[in-house]
Amino acid sequence: MTSEDKISLDNLGGKKYQAVIATLKQAAQQGHPEAQYRLALLYSRKNEQLPLDYAQAAKWFQKAAKQQHAEAQSRMGWLCANGLGLKQNDEQAGKWYLKAAKQGLAKDQYLAGSMYQRGLYGVSKNLEKMLYWYQLSANQHFAPAQFILGKLLAEGTEIPQDQALAFQWLSLAAAHGSENGEALLAQLMQQAGAEQISRWKQAMMR
């Protein structure tokens, strides 16, 4: 899709809804992945103009996903996982989630980490891959990933314990709005002495 096409699709809000849908359908049929994605979103949500139709949503999400539209790939993972609009298939769900993760979507990178941590959606447990995906997500400031890294490092059951790194990740998670991160951070600080906390804070400044 050209930049001109993107602008025209982004500025449809002032038109009548039926005209918006007609424009999206036309662009989607012409192969524009963003239009295909937006049309699929309309079919996947209750609204007055289009019936809820997961089969149509899956059709258009898949067309966009095959053109490397990351959000569409993520949605395809969700549809496959829940059996909406197509047959439920955990393995296919995992493949779509991983495609979206590889394109840099933080939420899907976090999900990929969960997949490898628990052996979900057709993948085997793999702590190395778990850490890889959690870290990629956390480095994009995704609070749930920052929290889970802090938790794993604080507990030391699945990976080597490192309270200094746990403090850093939990501090970041709390700063980004994670209530779980804030609670676990408070617990970690309560167990540590003032001198140890000071060293952890100094390490964060390096």
C-alpha positions as CSV (number, residue, x, y, z in Angstrom):
1,M,0.0,0.0,0.0
2,T,1.3,3.5,-0.9
3,S,1.6,6.3,1.7
4,E,-1.3,7.9,-0.2
5,D,-3.5,4.8,0.3
6,K,-2.6,4.7,4.0
7,I,-3.6,8.4,4.5
8,S,-6.9,7.8,2.7
9,L,-7.7,4.8,5.0
10,D,-6.7,6.7,8.1
11,N,-9.0,9.7,7.4
12,L,-12.2,7.9,6.9
13,G,-13.7,8.9,10.2
14,G,-15.8,11.8,8.8
15,K,-17.6,9.7,6.2
16,K,-20.7,7.7,6.7
17,Y,-20.1,4.3,8.1
18,Q,-21.4,2.4,5.1
19,A,-19.0,4.4,2.9
20,V,-16.2,3.5,5.2
21,I,-17.0,-0.2,4.9
22,A,-17.4,0.1,1.1
23,T,-14.0,1.8,0.8
24,L,-12.4,-0.8,3.1
25,K,-13.9,-3.7,1.1
26,Q,-12.7,-2.3,-2.1
27,A,-9.2,-1.7,-0.8
28,A,-9.1,-5.1,0.8
29,Q,-10.2,-6.8,-2.4
30,Q,-7.4,-5.0,-4.2
31,G,-4.9,-6.6,-1.8
32,H,-4.1,-3.9,0.7
33,P,-3.1,-5.6,3.9
34,E,-4.0,-2.7,6.2
35,A,-7.5,-2.6,4.7
36,Q,-7.8,-6.3,5.0
37,Y,-6.8,-6.1,8.7
38,R,-9.3,-3.3,9.4
39,L,-12.1,-5.0,7.6
40,A,-11.4,-8.2,9.6
41,L,-11.5,-6.2,12.8
42,L,-15.0,-4.9,11.9
43,Y,-16.2,-8.5,11.3
44,S,-14.7,-9.6,14.6
45,R,-16.5,-7.0,16.7
46,K,-20.2,-6.4,17.4
47,N,-21.4,-3.3,15.5
48,E,-24.6,-2.0,13.9
49,Q,-23.4,-2.1,10.3
50,L,-21.7,-5.4,10.0
51,P,-22.8,-8.7,11.6
52,L,-20.4,-10.5,13.9
53,D,-18.8,-13.0,11.5
54,Y,-15.6,-14.8,12.7
55,A,-15.4,-16.7,9.4
56,Q,-15.1,-13.4,7.5
57,A,-12.8,-12.1,10.1
58,A,-10.5,-15.1,9.7
59,K,-10.6,-14.8,5.9
60,W,-9.4,-11.2,5.9
61,F,-7.0,-11.5,8.9
62,Q,-5.3,-14.4,7.0
63,K,-5.0,-12.5,3.8
64,A,-3.3,-9.6,5.7
65,A,-1.2,-12.0,7.8
66,K,0.1,-13.7,4.7
67,Q,1.3,-10.3,3.6
68,Q,3.4,-10.0,6.8
69,H,0.9,-7.8,8.7
70,A,2.1,-8.4,12.2
71,E,-1.2,-7.5,14.0
72,A,-3.1,-9.7,11.6
73,Q,-0.7,-12.6,12.4
74,S,-1.4,-12.0,16.1
75,R,-5.1,-12.1,15.5
76,M,-4.8,-15.3,13.5
77,G,-3.1,-16.8,16.5
78,W,-6.0,-15.8,18.7
79,L,-8.6,-17.1,16.3
80,C,-6.8,-20.5,15.9
81,A,-6.3,-20.8,19.7
82,N,-10.0,-20.2,20.4
83,G,-11.5,-21.9,17.3
84,L,-13.3,-18.8,16.1
85,G,-14.1,-18.7,12.4
86,L,-11.9,-21.8,11.8
87,K,-11.0,-25.0,13.4
88,Q,-9.3,-24.8,16.8
89,N,-5.6,-25.6,16.3
90,D,-3.0,-24.9,19.0
91,E,-0.1,-25.7,16.7
92,Q,-1.3,-23.2,14.1
93,A,-2.0,-20.7,16.8
94,G,1.6,-21.0,18.0
95,K,3.0,-20.6,14.5
96,W,1.0,-17.3,14.0
97,Y,2.0,-16.0,17.4
98,L,5.6,-16.6,16.7
99,K,5.4,-14.9,13.3
100,A,4.0,-11.8,15.0
101,A,6.7,-12.0,17.7
102,K,9.5,-12.2,15.1
103,Q,8.1,-9.0,13.6
104,G,8.6,-7.3,16.9
105,L,5.2,-7.2,18.6
106,A,6.0,-7.0,22.3
107,K,2.8,-8.7,23.5
108,D,3.4,-11.6,21.2
109,Q,7.1,-11.8,22.2
110,Y,5.8,-12.1,25.8
111,L,3.3,-14.8,24.7
112,A,6.2,-16.6,22.9
113,G,8.1,-16.6,26.2
114,S,5.0,-18.1,28.0
115,M,4.7,-20.7,25.3
116,Y,8.3,-21.9,25.8
117,Q,8.0,-21.6,29.6
118,R,5.0,-23.9,29.8
119,G,5.2,-25.9,26.5
120,L,2.0,-24.4,25.0
121,Y,0.7,-24.1,21.4
122,G,2.7,-26.9,19.9
123,V,6.2,-26.0,21.3
124,S,8.3,-27.9,23.8
125,K,9.5,-26.3,27.0
126,N,12.7,-24.4,26.4
127,L,14.1,-22.1,29.1
128,E,16.7,-20.5,26.7
129,K,14.0,-19.6,24.2
130,M,11.7,-18.5,27.1
131,L,14.3,-16.0,28.3
132,Y,15.1,-14.8,24.7
133,W,11.5,-13.8,24.1
134,Y,10.7,-12.4,27.5
135,Q,13.8,-10.2,27.3
136,L,12.9,-8.9,23.8
137,S,9.5,-8.0,25.1
138,A,10.8,-6.5,28.3
139,N,13.3,-4.4,26.4
140,Q,10.3,-2.9,24.6
141,H,9.0,-1.7,28.0
142,F,6.2,-4.3,28.1
143,A,5.4,-4.5,31.8
144,P,4.1,-8.1,32.0
145,A,7.4,-9.3,30.5
146,Q,9.4,-7.1,32.9
147,F,7.4,-8.5,35.8
148,I,7.8,-12.2,34.8
149,L,11.6,-11.7,34.4
150,G,11.8,-10.1,37.8
151,K,9.8,-12.9,39.3
152,L,11.8,-15.7,37.7
153,L,15.1,-14.1,38.8
154,A,13.8,-13.5,42.4
155,E,12.5,-17.1,42.8
156,G,15.5,-18.8,41.1
157,T,13.6,-22.0,40.4
158,E,13.6,-22.1,36.6
159,I,16.7,-19.9,36.1
160,P,19.6,-19.0,38.4
161,Q,18.5,-16.6,41.1
162,D,19.8,-13.0,40.7
163,Q,18.1,-10.6,43.1
164,A,20.0,-7.5,41.8
165,L,18.6,-8.2,38.3
166,A,15.2,-9.1,39.8
167,F,15.2,-5.7,41.5
168,Q,15.9,-3.9,38.2
169,W,13.2,-5.7,36.2
170,L,10.6,-5.3,39.0
171,S,11.4,-1.7,39.3
172,L,10.9,-1.2,35.6
173,A,7.7,-3.2,35.7
174,A,6.3,-1.1,38.6
175,A,7.3,2.1,36.8
176,H,5.3,0.9,33.7
177,G,2.2,0.3,35.8
178,S,2.4,-3.4,36.8
179,E,0.7,-3.8,40.2
180,N,2.1,-7.3,40.5
181,G,5.6,-5.9,39.9
182,E,5.1,-3.2,42.5
183,A,3.9,-5.8,45.1
184,L,6.8,-8.2,44.4
185,L,9.2,-5.3,44.4
186,A,8.0,-4.2,47.8
187,Q,8.3,-7.8,49.1
188,L,11.9,-8.1,47.8
189,M,12.9,-4.8,49.3
190,Q,11.4,-5.8,52.7
191,Q,13.5,-8.9,52.7
192,A,16.7,-7.0,51.8
193,G,18.7,-4.6,53.9
194,A,19.1,-0.9,53.2
195,E,22.7,-1.5,52.1
196,Q,21.8,-4.2,49.7
197,I,19.0,-2.0,48.2
198,S,21.5,0.8,47.8
199,R,23.9,-1.5,45.8
200,W,21.0,-2.6,43.6
201,K,20.1,1.0,42.8
202,Q,23.7,1.9,42.1
203,A,23.9,-1.1,39.7
204,M,20.8,0.3,37.8
205,M,22.6,3.6,37.2
206,R,25.6,2.0,35.5
